Every structure is written in C-alpha cells, then in structure tokens.
Amino acid sequence: MVMRGPVTKKPLLARWSSVAPPLLLLVICCGFYWRLILSREYSWLESPDLVRMEAPRFQFQAVRWHSGAFPLWDPHQWCGQPFLGQIVGAANPVNWPFFWLPLGKSGKIPLDVLHWYYVAIHCLGGLFAYFLCRDLQRSRAASLTGAIVFALGGFFYSAPWPEVMGGYLWTPLVFLFLLRVLRADRSVASAALCGLFLGAAWLSGHHEIPIYLSFTVAAAWLYHFACDRAGRARLLRLAAIALLIAILTSGFQTVPGYEYARLAQRWVGADHPVTWNEAIPYAVDTNYSYRPGSLLNLFVPFLANDANDYLGVVALALALLGVVTCWKERGARLFTAVALFGLLFALGAYNVFHGIAYAVVPLFGKTRTPVRLLSMFDFAAAPLAAYGLDALLARSGAPVVRGIAIALAALGGGVYAVALAAGVIHAYDPNQNAMFAGLMALLLAGVLAAWQRRVVRARFVIAAVVSLILVGFGPVTGSFSERSQGHGASVAELSAYDDIARFLRLQPELVRIDFNDTFNFGDWQGIDSLRGFGAGVTSNLLLLEWPKPRVQDLLGVTYTVAKAPNRPEQALAFQGSSGFNVYRNPRAFPRVWTLHQTALMQTADQMRAAMADPGFDLRATAPMLEAGPALEKCALPDEAWMTGRNAGSVAFQARMGCRGMLVIADTWYPGWYATVDGHPAPIYQPYAALRGVVVERGFHTLAMHYRPRSALLGAAMSVAGILLACVLALGGAVLTRANAVKI
C-alpha cells in the first residue's frame, strides 16, 4: 500500500529562518575581514612565501585560463616544470572561478581578487561547518556559532597558504557524511559523499592536510569497526565505497603528483633535497613539532613564537562545556577524540606515538610538519562549541556552567592581579594579549553568571557569546600587513621589478634569466627564468649543477638579474630602480641549436665532469646517460629556429645539412610528444635533462606538445569518482523516498 500525503508548502517565515543563518554567516565573515575588502590599507599577503611564491602562481594560472588553456606546464621556472604535478592547487575546482575574473590593466591578477578569494574560502568553510552542526541536530544559533569558530579562528587564519586552506575547508563535509554512515543514515549515499569530499581535499594541492584528514577519518572508521562486531561487514563495504571514490576523485591531482614525486627532488627543511624513496629526516619533524609551551597560545593570541593557532577563551570554554554536558552523544565523543588526536600528535617529537606512526605508517612520514595536526583539534572545537552553546541555552549541566563561570572569573581576575602586581613592583609593562584574554574570560563569566541567575534572556546570551567570539578573534585580523601607496609592504615586491620586465620583453630574442633572489619573477612577469621559488625540481635538471656558468650558458641563460655581476664577462645591459640590474651573458647558447654527435656517459659523475671540462665542446657534442641515436657528420651547415611557443607547445623549423639532432634548452619530462613534418618522433634526453629530436637532411617543420598521460588518466579518474558518487547519492535518495511512503 502506498500512502500519498497532502502537499504542503513550507511557511515563508520557516523558509526564511532556515536561510537567514547562512546568509548572516556570510555577512559576518565579510564584515570580519573588512580590512581586506572594505579598506585599501591591508593585505593577507604578509609573508615572503605568499608574496614571492603563491601570488606568482595565481598570476600564471590566471594568464593560462584567460588564454583558454589549463595550466599543465610552467615554462617560466627551472627551464620548464610540470605545473599540475607540483601539487600547487591547479587541480582545485574552488580556485578556477577566480582565474576567470578580469585581469588588471597591466595584465596582472588584481590584489582585490586575491583578497576576495581569501574571504570566499573562509565563507565556504564556514558554510560547510554550519551544515555539519545542523546535521548534528544543533540549533541554528549554535550551528552559526560553530561555523564562526571554524571559519574565523584557529587553523584557518594561521595557515593562509591557498592550497592548505583549500584542503582544510572540506573537513566538515567529510565528517558530516562519516557520521551519517556511522548512524546508518542512507549509508551507501553517505559513504559515497564522504569519499567524494575526502577526494576533493586531495585536489586542493597540498598533501599534508589531506594526509592528516585521511588518517583521522581512517582511525574513526577503524575504531567503530572494532567496536561494532555485528556491523563489521556493513562498515567494511561502506569503507571500501568511500575509499574507492576518494581515490578516484583525487586522481587529477594525485596521479600527476605521484609522477612528479618520483622524478623530482624536494626541499623539506633538511640540508639537502630528498627524493621520493628517501625518508624525510625525523629531525625535520622535530623542528616543526608543536611545543608544549605553546599551549597557552590557544587562549592568548600570538603568545608563542612558533604557533599562532589561537581559538580564544570563549570558543574553548564552549567546547569544554559541550564535551562535559553532551558526552553521551556520538558526535560529541567523536569530536572529542578527534581534538585529542590532533593535539597529541601535533606534539610530534614530544609524543612517542607520533614517531612510531612516522616510522611504520605509509605516507605519514611525508608530511614533515606535525604542528599542522592542530587543524584537527581546531576543526573539532567548532561542533563541540555548538554542543556547548545548546547545552548552555537548555540550562543542562548547571553545576558545570557555574564551575566554568567561576574558573573564568578566577582566570581573568588572576591575569589582571598578576599584571597589576608586576607593574607596581617591577614597573613591568604587561603582555597586552594576555590582558585581552583575561578580559574575554571576565566578560564570558559575567554572561554565564547572568544567565544562571535568569536576569537575561536566551537571545541576549546568543548575541553576547557570538559577539565575544568575534571580538576575541579580532586580533588575528591585526596580523594583516599594512599597505603603502596602495600595496602592502611585502606586496610592493611584486611591482618592484616592472622596469626590468619591460626591458626584457623588448629584447628581440627569447630570453631566459637567472634572478638572484628567492622570488618567482618568471611566473609573475611571464618571463623564462632559470630558477624558481618552490618545494621541488626535477632531478634531471639538478644533476646538471645549474649554478655553474658553463651549465647556465648551455641552458640559454641570456641575462642575469642581480645587484652586481657574478662573472667577469658579463656586461651591464639595464640598471633597475630596485637595486637589481640586468647583465648580459655573451656566451649563452641559443634556445634551439643542432648537433651531430653524442657521447655516452656511464655515470652522473662522468656527465658532470664533461659538463665542467672547458675542452669538451657542448655545442657540438651532447653527453647522454643513455645510448644516443645514430647521427651523421657533414660539412653542410644547419639552421634551426623557433617559430611559435606557448606554455604547452613549441614549434620549430630546421634546414639540416645531414641527419642530426635538434636540441631545445628546456627540461625533458614525460608527456612531451614531438612531430617532424606531422609524423610522430621520439624525444631524446641530450645533456641528461634537455629535449632533442632527430631530424633528417633537408627542410623540416617540427613541433612539441605537452599532453601528459598522468593528467589525462587523473582527470578521467576524478570524473569517474564524481559521477559514481553522484549516482550512489542520488540513487540512495530516491530509494529512501520510495521507502518513506510505503507502509
């Protein structure tokens, strides 16, 4: 029998009440970051890493999107590197709309776009946290509070790197659907969506947060698998679904990233870069461990030098209240465990279990920054704060509330008493951040006391708590750097070398520079550079010992940008206003040349010796680490020139006297394909790192295109994962509706 109930429309007021809190959250987030979007005095790009590395990466991607191409290959850094494979956020769909926004008059991505991007990421994360809290049956006010804690405090403000934020913002949705799985709420659909959003976190670009998130989710799953004997088979099937979809969805980033990791070396904070097969020294993890002395930084903003992971007295007091009063609820217990896991493992070298995980758990040792495990603590604090506010409003756990109020009053009074005594006795200027935390404690204690005595209403408590959280988070926006003349003190570096870029663009030949500073000048200005500021470089290029003058000449470094010449033969070509000048390298090879002889080298050391030997004619003979093709020598001259070029393809023409090799001074990497007169041709590795194509006698047209199989396979995996998740989710929803009307 099928029952068809009357169709009723949701009252307008009820519909508005469900939409109002998310809209209010967006307004609060935008208002909280008024310094970025309503003022022209501040910028979130306040660190060298953000200005010199992240902003140029956004610029390169925006230019590629505006040219109608996806940023697969970056020709401007390290003689060309796979951009997608470097896990820098190119695969993150959240970023893509911002690259479509109009560029400025100078062709640069506007600073306002970068500011709105920062705010939008926090708004999106806040919305996801709100949905999680609502799914936990929290009230709208409590859900809004939890969303504010997640979006504006803790890890989100202390880790402003775009690819790190991009991975973190999916955390609430991953746990939302994990909890649905655990309570058997549309299990298959929930498992599929849990895997989908976990895979989306891997698409963000940076690997650390997705690894930590994956291990946290796996630990929760394993715990329930161990406890629920009767449901083990069910949980195992659902975990397999979630894992499969997570792997598929992440493919567009993880497959090219794995290919690059195998062929590159990565700087990790040690005294040398490491390869994929090398373990990151545990001394690096030790250096980036969260120090126990920094725990007070959770309550007092910017108290510790090594961690700015501040949540504030109000948010933490609500979270503690949620733990104590709502312990019987599955969600409260889970998030308490997640918080403890994140806090204890963030201690890194101070926790022996972290060392064991580093030694035996795959991928865990690749993270190197245990302090970022605080992201799990901060995330868990948000729904726990929502639990706490609901418990407070319901007047549950009255003795606990009274105890917390007394503790807060004692804390705040103690801070001011100590500060007063220190000022009187030692004429000591107290720490203003500690005084601020003490003030927040006193104000919250007053609100709790008033509520306990029933002298205020629930609406007042909600408004007071939300206001105190926002006021408590206020100091974090003070960390934004001030601009000068429309640009931040650090952001000014982005335009400091514009005159040098204009000079280089006026040169008749294709230039490549060696910029003697840690700044991605190439990506920002669209000019080829020998080096770049990033985490890794392909191993074949590092084998060439790029700092040596003979190698730089081979790589076509036509100019050096520095404050002073570093070679005797260099001539001043342009004097920049920034203190950096442009010096011409007269011995630099052209970008394309031909040769008719190769030399097989048995070892990398032999290769480096040949490169350093002045008697070895690098222009005429290419040393190789693999057997080279058969070439011919002839007296007739060759000609070769470049006829076209963009980030993912190069075109040439050549007139050969006899069979020889055309060499381009760009990095060899899998995924490059060559054609000669429209016919496929193999690409060799002359000089162990460059690209070469064999060309027969006569006139020929050549082309090279970057079409990486890793990216194509990864994209197919991601599409398959998303489609599979949607099919399972929609199928589960249809089945649930069908069952709901049957009796």
Buried (B, 14 or more C-beta within 10 A) or exposed (E): EEEEEEEEEEEEEEEEEEEEBBEBBBEBBBEBBEBBBEEBBBBBBBBEBBBBBBBBBBBBBBBBBBEEBBBBBBBBBBBBBBBBBBBBBBBBEBBEEBBEBEBEEEEBBBBEBBBBBBBBBBBBBBBBBBBBBBBBEBBBBBBBBBBBBBBBBBBBBBBBBBBBBBBBBBBBBBBBBBBBBBEEBBBBBBBBBBBBBBBBBBBBBBBBBBBBBBBBBBEBBEEBBEEEEEBEEBBEEBBEBBBBBBBBBBBBBBBBBBBBBEBBBBEBEBEEBBEBEEEBBBEBBBBBBBBEEBBEBBBBBBBBEBBBBBBBBBBBBBBBBBBBBBEEBEBBEBBBBBBEBBBBBBBBBBBEEBBEBBEEEEEBBBBBBBBBBBBBBBBBBBBBBBBBBBBBBEEBBEEBBEBBBEBBBBBBBEBBEBBEEBEEEEEEEBBEBBBBBBBBBBBBBBBBBBBBEEEBEBEEBBBBBBEBBBBBBBBBBEBBBEBEEEBBBBBBBBBBBBBBBEBBEEBEEBBBBBBBBEBBBBBBBBBBBBBBBBBBBBBBBBBBBBEEBBBBBBBBBBBBBBEEBEBEEBEEBBEBEBEBBBBBBEBBBBBBBBBBBBBEBEEBEBBBEBBEEEEBEBEEBBBBBEEBBEBEEEEEEBEBEBEEBEBBBBBBBBBBBBBBBBBBBBBBBBBBBBBBEEEEBEBBBBBBBBBBBBBEBEEBEBBBBBEBEBBBBBBBBBBBBBEBBBEBBEEBEEEEEEEEEEE
